Amino acid sequence: MHGTRAGCARCSTGGQDAIIQIRRPLALGIPEGRIHIDRGFSGTTRHDRGGLDRAFAAV
């Protein structure tokens, strides 16, 4: 894969550990500093997800 890569992880509850969510992007070679995290969002929500917006903006 070429070009700029970024990732986004989502933790829908405060009890979820972000490291579990970012394992896959890390395994794909995305640096931890380029993985953006959204906390407190369900998987069906797209509105006001800053982490996802930052990931899109990064690429």
N, C-alpha and C positions, 0 to 999 in steps of 0.2 A: 504494500500500500504506500502511495506517495502523497506528499502534500502535508498540510497542517491537520493534525488530529486533536480532537478534544472529546471529552466524555461528560456524561451527566449521570449522577446517581440520585436515587430518591429514597428517602426514609419516611414512611407514612406515619410512624408513631415515634414518640420520644424514646421508646424502649429499643428501637432498632439500632444496631451498630452500623455506622457508615462503612467501616472497613469491609464488612460482608458484601455491601453493595458495590464497592469499587474494585473488588478482586478481578472481575472480568476485564474491565478497561485496562487495569494494570497488566494483566496477562497478555493483552493485545499490544502492549508497548506504549500505552499512553502515559505520560509522566503524571505523577500524583498532582502536581500543581496545575495541570490542565483538565482535571476532573472536577466538575462543579457539582455541588450537592444541594438538593432541595430537601428541606425537612418539613414534615407535617402536611404532605400532599398525598392524595390517593393517586392511583395510576390512571384514573380517568380525567383528572384535572389538568388542563393546559394553561388556564388563565393565571396570570401573575406568578409564574414559576421562574424566579430570578436565575436559578442555576441553569435551567434549560436555556433560557434566553442568553446567558453568558456563554454557554457552550456553542450555540448557534453563531453568536457574534465572533467567537474565537476563530471560526473557520470561514 
